Amino acid sequence: RAGAALPEGVAAYVRAASPGLPPAERLRWLRASVIACSRALKEKPAHVGRRLSLCRALGAFGAAGAVGPTIQPLIGVPDARLDGGGDEPFLAALPRYDALEGSDRIAWIRAQILETFVKTSAPSSFFHPPDFLALFARFDALGFPDAEMDRREALLRSRAEG
């Protein structure tokens, strides 16, 4: 069924978050979410919402190493293409963005792309090259502050200046 994969992936992710779900059942639903979101992204590789949903499912499933390469293609996408996917439901790449959506949808999407990439491309800013400071500057300008991002930026800045 063309086009059904993403809603199935989102539904499986929501099911995995059900309170009181045994760990094995939660893992089964998360796996189903990853598979469905992966299938959806293969149908439309340039689709922003599908890529964000897959990142969220991968992170929850414990496949954090796959999140960075999945989100990286969105880093340079022009704002005009960051609508998320129109009327198709999708998951924010990081849980904290569920409660943060504001009036500027493009900034909301861009912030989660940058934050997800920075947090998943290396276990610490110690491993980021100095050119990542530009990513932090772009993130800071979007208005979605995060203490972990601040710490990572401070560590990278101190390494770059010292």
N, C-alpha and C positions, 0 to 999 in steps of 0.2 A: 504494500500500500504506500504509494508515493506520498510524501508529506506527513505521514502519520508518525514517523520515527521520533521527531522532537517532542510532540505532546506525550508520547509513550515514555520518553526519557525523563521528562519533567514529572510525570505522574509517578514513575518508579522512584525518583528521588524523594518526592513528597511522602510516598509510602514508607520509604526507608527511615524517615524522620519520625514515624509514629511512636508516641510514648509507649514504653513497656514492651517494645518489640525485642525478641531475643536476638543476641548478637549474630547468630548464623542467618537468621531471617533478614536482619538489617543488611548484612553483607550481600545476601542474594539479591535484594532490591537495588542496592548500590551498583552491583555488577550489571544488572539489567539496565540501569540508568546509563552507565558508561557505554554499554553496547548500543543502546538505542540512540544516544546522543552522538556517538561515533558514526553510526549509519546516517543520521540526519546531516552531519557535517560533510560526509562523502557525497551526499546528494547535492549540496550547495556549499562548496568549500569557501566561498567568499562571504558567507552569511555571518554577520557579527554575533547575533543572538545565539546561533547554534554553537559557535566557537566558545562563547562565554559559558553556555550551559555545560558543554563538555568539560571545560576547566573546573567548574564547580563539582561535577560528578567525579572527575578524576581525583580531585583533592579530597573529597569525602571518602572515596574508595581506598585512599592511601597511596595513590600513584602520583605523588607530588612531583616526582622527577619528569613526568610526562606533561605537566601543566605548563612549564616555561616554554618548551617548544611549540605547544599548542596555541598559546597566547601571543607569542612573539610576532607572527605575521600581522597582527593588528596594531603594532606599535606605530608604524608609519602610515596607516590608513587615514586619508583625509577626513576631516570632521563631517563633511557632506555625506560620507558613506557609513557613519556611525549611528544610524537610526535604531539599531538593535534588531530589526527584522519586521518592522511594520506591525501587523496585527497578530503575529505568531507569538505565543507565550515563550518566555525563556527565563533561565535562572541567572541571577547575578553571579559573577565569577567568584566572589567572596561573600560569605554570609553577612558580614557587617553592612553590605550595600542594600540588603533587604529593607532596612529601616532608614536608609539615607536618601532615597530617590527624592529629588527636589524639582524645581521648576526648569532647570537646565539639563535636559535628558542627555545631551551630547557630552557635557562635562561629567555627568554621573558615569556614563559609559567609559569615557576616556580615563577617568580617575581609577576605575577598577582594572582597566587594561594595564596601566602603568604600575599600580600597586601589586597586582598579581604577578606581573613579569618580574619586578624587582624582588619580591619575596620568594619566588619559586625558581629563579634562575641560578641562585647560589644560597647555601645555607646561612651565609653571613655576608655583610658588606665587605668584610675583609677580602673576599674573593672577587669583588666587582672591580673592574677597571675604573680609573678616574673619570672616563667619559660618561659614566652612569650619573655623575652629578647633574648633567643636563636633564636626565629623566626625573631626578628628584625635583629640579626647578620647575619642570612642566607639571609634575604632580602637585607641588605646593601651590601653584597658581590656580588650581581648580577648586580649592575650597573644601576639601574632604580630609581634614587633618587626621593623622593616625600616629600614635606614640611609637609604634615599632618602626614606622617609616622615618620618623624623626631621629630615632636612635641609629638606624642604618645610615642615614645621611650624615649624621655627626661623625660616626666612625670613618666613613669614607672620606669626608672632608679633612679630618685630622690626619689621615694617611696621605692624602694628596698634598696637603700643605707642609707636612713634616718630613 
